[in-house]
Structure formats: structure tokens, C-alpha cells
Amino acid sequence: MGQKTKKQPSLGISLLPIVFAVVLLVYGVGILKANAAIMLLLISMFVTFISIFYLGYSWDELLEKGIRPTIDRAMGAILILMMVGPMVGAWLISGTIPYFIYLGLHILTPKTFLVSAAILCSISSIMTGTSWGTAATLGVALMGVAYGLGIPLSIAAGAVVVGAYLGDKLSPISDTTILAAATAEVDIFDHVRSMLWTTLPAFIISLIVYQIFSFKISGSIDYSRINQLLDGIAATFKLNPLLLLPPVAVFYLSYKKVPSIPALWVGTVLAMILALILQGAGFKDVITAMYSGGNFNTPIPELNKLLNRGGITSMVSSIATVFMAYIFAGEMEYTGMLGKILDTIKESFIKGKVGNLILSTSLTGILTGLVTGNSYLSIIVPGRIYHPMFKDFGIKRNVLSRTTEDSGTVVVPLISWSAAGVYMTATLGVPTLSYAPWAIMCYLGFILAWIYGYTGKAIWKEQTKN
């Protein structure tokens, strides 16, 4: 029997999965707060039905030529997702992460409070990979200090959010950082180096604004809540400068451009050794922490929230989301539906201009965040849609990954109905729209991305080195 004739997708048919995705994500993720991975699975099913019953593709063909090659390209990043969870667990039980936080908490002074708050939260978030955990621990403590100093809480909350999301954005163990690298199919450390071009200037400008305002602050700091965290860390761990070895090793190997997974393994093994020798942890305790995360029970609930995370099980949802997104993307690419949409965008808006490409990618991420309120999807959607176009333009993929984070990860907490916006408001006690103007880095990043796009700054071509 002859092979079934395949139809070329029209623009209307190509847009049908996108429309379905928007409706389902708005209702499922945005309103019902349902799991994003399952929503993406339903969207992939919808694309499969169109591909088989209307366009004439077989399931075997979609699987072998569409889905598998796409997932294969992402396998390195998926492995990193799997490796990061155990490493975080090892860094927690070894005392590495708590030691960094302990050191950071000693830099608070009244005249530099806002700057110190942002830097403290960034250190915590870089080391833990979580903006939410940082806000719920250091953020809450710092808000209490701000209240005692008479600092407007909206400004203090803005500084906390900026610090928390700087770390979340740049940390190689953050789920959104790994996700952006995976979506763009780029090495995670190349992605982090690329983000420095937009994130550091935006962060520095934020610190300057905070310091200018801090000159008006008078009073003394109430250290009671800070001291609670310090005492809790000191009572739970044996603190020693050797605990700095795992992150120093990982960052050094990153600087030397050692592949991500071996670098993370070195950091993990060093932390395991430190946990066994310095903390006196049992081997089974270390393995358990690497599997299911920290299991600390200190008298301080806020400290427990920060320490009881990590482990390979913590990454299951992220891995599932990436897999489902790649099934959707693989089918859309192979059947030509994504290509049809991109051709239309090229002809009607981008018109061969790099600046228009960066702007279009950025706006797609921002709109996805506004529609779904989900930071994962604000990275995945533009990352997969514009991936082929960046290749056509000969632009390095770390520019794509950077743009998705500039317009996704740090923008979502500025959206009052997003999960991040609701969480930050509930945790810090300040309405989203009140702290948003002071979360300067969160919107300055994508503005810098647009400027770079139209000036050609930090837009690297495949044949050149950045």
C-alpha cells in the first residue's frame, strides 16, 4: 500500500495548536494553577491528532523524525537537571550553602541596608538556586529590619526581589537557568556568561538607586531575627572555610570551560567528602539528602524552609516539563507548522533585522508570562518558537537563552496574578504593583536586551567568539 500523501499546513492550521495552547494554559495554569507539564502533554496530544488525522503523518514518523531528534538535542541539559538536585542536597548537608548565608548576614549596616539586602539575597539565591526560598527566609527577616528602620516596605521588597531573582537567574543550579539553557540547546555555563551582559548592568543600576535612597535612612538595625538565623546555622553545622571548596571548584571549572556535568560532579563529590568529615554525617544520610533533599529540623521554621530542599526528586517536575515541551516542539517543527508561523513572522515583522528578532522573542516571553503567569512557559514558548530563526540568522544560541530569561524569569514576579507575584506578595507583605517599580533589574534586563538587539552589542555570531 502506498504511503499516505501529506498535506502542507496552512497558516490557519499552524496557528490552531498555538490558540489551543494559549486557551489551555490560561485556563489550566493561569486560573486553575494546574501542573504545566500535564498541560503541555495535552497540547502535544492535540498536535498529534492534527498531524495524524489531518496532515497525514504516522505516529512512528512523528516519533522517529520529530520527537526523538528534538529530545536528543536536549539530553545534555536534561542530564544537568538530574545532576543539580543531588548536588544541592550534598551542598546542604555538607554545610556549604548555610555557610555562605552565614557569611553574608554579617554585612548589614543601616546606611547600606538596601544594597546589602539585595546582595545578601543574591548570594543566598545563587547558592540555593531558589528565589522563593530566599524570599521566605532572608526576605522575611530583612523586611522586619526594614520596618524597624522606617524604610518604605515597597522599596525594601523591591530590593529583596531583585537580589532573589539575580541569583535565580545566574545560578547554575537554578531550575529556570537550566531550563533556559535546555530550551535553547546551549551549555549552561555559556548561558550564564551571556546573561552577565544584561543582568549585571541592570543589577548595578539597581544598587546605585538603592544606595542613593539609603543615604536618607537613619536609625539602628534590630538584629533579633537575623541573629535567630545566624544562631540556628551555627548550632546545626560546623562552620569552616573549607566549606567554600565545592562552589569555588565549580566556578573555577566553569571559567576553564570544563563541560557542565563533570564540573557539577566535582562539586558534588567535594561536598559529600565535607559532609562525611566535617559534619560527621553518615554515608546513608548523605545519599538520602542527595535523593530527597535536606531533612533538617531546627527550632527555627524559617531556616528549615531554606534548608529542606534539593535532591533528585525535587527536579522531577522540571524534567517532566522539559520533556513535554520538547514533544510539542518536535511535532510542530517536523510537520512544518512552526516553520509556517515563523515564515509569516519573518515576512510581516522581523524582515531580516536582528533587533526585530530580539524584540519579537522578548515580547513573546513577556506576553506568555502575562497570559499564563508561569515562568517555565515564558522561557519554553519563545525559546522553541524562535530557535530555528536564530539559527537562520547565524546568531549564537546563548543570545536566545539570555533573551528568554531577560523576558521570562525576572518579569513574571512583576505580574500580580502570576504564581511568583502572588507568592512574593504573600511572603513579603507588599502588593506586587507596589514593589514592582523598585524591582529595577527585573524590567531593565529586557530593555537592555532590546538595546543590544538594535545596536548589535553582545549579539554574537556562530563563527565568532564572545
Rosetta blueprint (number, residue, H / E / L):
1 M L
2 G L
3 Q L
4 K L
5 T L
6 K L
7 K L
8 Q L
9 P L
10 S L
11 L H
12 G H
13 I H
14 S H
15 L H
16 L H
17 P H
18 I H
19 V H
20 F H
21 A H
22 V H
23 V H
24 L H
25 L H
26 V H
27 Y H
28 G H
29 V H
30 G H
31 I H
32 L L
33 K L
34 A L
35 N L
36 A H
37 A H
38 I H
39 M H
40 L H
41 L H
42 L H
43 I H
44 S H
45 M H
46 F H
47 V H
48 T H
49 F H
50 I H
51 S H
52 I H
53 F H
54 Y L
55 L L
56 G L
57 Y L
58 S L
59 W H
60 D H
61 E H
62 L H
63 L H
64 E H
65 K H
66 G H
67 I H
68 R H
69 P H
70 T H
71 I H
72 D H
73 R H
74 A H
75 M H
76 G H
77 A H
78 I H
79 L H
80 I H
81 L H
82 M H
83 M H
84 V H
85 G H
86 P H
87 M H
88 V H
89 G H
90 A H
91 W H
92 L H
93 I H
94 S H
95 G L
96 T H
97 I H
98 P H
99 Y H
100 F H
101 I H
102 Y H
103 L H
104 G H
105 L H
106 H H
107 I H
108 L L
109 T L
110 P H
111 K H
112 T H
113 F H
114 L H
115 V H
116 S H
117 A H
118 A H
119 I H
120 L H
121 C H
122 S H
123 I H
124 S H
125 S H
126 I H
127 M H
128 T H
129 G L
130 T L
131 S H
132 W H
133 G H
134 T H
135 A H
136 A H
137 T H
138 L H
139 G H
140 V H
141 A H
142 L H
143 M H
144 G H
145 V H
146 A H
147 Y H
148 G H
149 L H
150 G L
151 I L
152 P L
153 L H
154 S H
155 I H
156 A H
157 A H
158 G H
159 A H
160 V H
161 V H
162 V H
163 G H
164 A H
165 Y H
166 L H
167 G H
168 D H
169 K H
170 L H
171 S L
172 P L
173 I L
174 S L
175 D H
176 T H
177 T H
178 I H
179 L H
180 A H
181 A H
182 A H
183 T H
184 A H
185 E L
186 V L
187 D L
188 I H
189 F H
190 D H
191 H H
192 V H
193 R H
194 S H
195 M H
196 L H
197 W H
198 T H
199 T H
200 L H
201 P H
202 A H
203 F H
204 I H
205 I H
206 S H
207 L H
208 I H
209 V H
210 Y H
211 Q H
212 I H
213 F H
214 S H
215 F L
216 K L
217 I L
218 S L
219 G L
220 S L
221 I L
222 D L
223 Y L
224 S H
225 R H
226 I H
227 N H
228 Q H
229 L H
230 L H
231 D H
232 G H
233 I H
234 A H
235 A H
236 T H
237 F L
238 K L
239 L L
240 N L
241 P H
242 L H
243 L H
244 L H
245 L H
246 P H
247 P H
248 V H
249 A H
250 V H
251 F H
252 Y H
253 L H
254 S H
255 Y H
256 K L
257 K L
258 V L
259 P L
260 S H
261 I H
262 P H
263 A H
264 L H
265 W H
266 V H
267 G H
268 T H
269 V H
270 L H
271 A H
272 M H
273 I H
274 L H
275 A H
276 L H
277 I H
278 L L
279 Q L
280 G L
281 A L
282 G L
283 F H
284 K H
285 D H
286 V H
287 I H
288 T H
289 A H
290 M H
291 Y H
292 S H
293 G L
294 G L
295 N L
296 F L
297 N L
298 T L
299 P L
300 I L
301 P H
302 E H
303 L H
304 N H
305 K H
306 L H
307 L H
308 N L
309 R L
310 G L
311 G L
312 I H
313 T H
314 S H
315 M H
316 V H
317 S H
318 S H
319 I H
320 A H
321 T H
322 V H
323 F H
324 M H
325 A H
326 Y H
327 I H
328 F H
329 A H
330 G H
331 E H
332 M H
333 E H
334 Y H
335 T L
336 G L
337 M H
338 L H
339 G H
340 K H
341 I H
342 L H
343 D H
344 T H
345 I H
346 K H
347 E H
348 S H
349 F H
350 I H
351 K L
352 G L
353 K L
354 V H
355 G H
356 N H
357 L H
358 I H
359 L H
360 S H
361 T H
362 S H
363 L H
364 T H
365 G H
366 I H
367 L H
368 T H
369 G H
370 L H
371 V H
372 T H
373 G L
374 N L
375 S H
376 Y H
377 L H
378 S H
379 I H
380 I H
381 V H
382 P H
383 G H
384 R H
385 I H
386 Y L
387 H H
388 P H
389 M H
390 F H
391 K H
392 D H
393 F H
394 G L
395 I E
396 K L
397 R H
398 N H
399 V H
400 L H
401 S H
402 R H
403 T H
404 T H
405 E H
406 D H
407 S H
408 G L
409 T L
410 V L
411 V L
412 V H
413 P H
414 L H
415 I L
416 S L
417 W L
418 S L
419 A H
420 A H
421 G H
422 V H
423 Y H
424 M H
425 T H
426 A H
427 T H
428 L H
429 G L
430 V L
431 P L
432 T H
433 L H
434 S H
435 Y H
436 A H
437 P H
438 W H
439 A L
440 I H
441 M H
442 C H
443 Y H
444 L H
445 G H
446 F H
447 I H
448 L H
449 A H
450 W H
451 I H
452 Y H
453 G H
454 Y H
455 T H
456 G L
457 K L
458 A L
459 I L
460 W L
461 K E
462 E L
463 Q L
464 T L
465 K L
466 N L
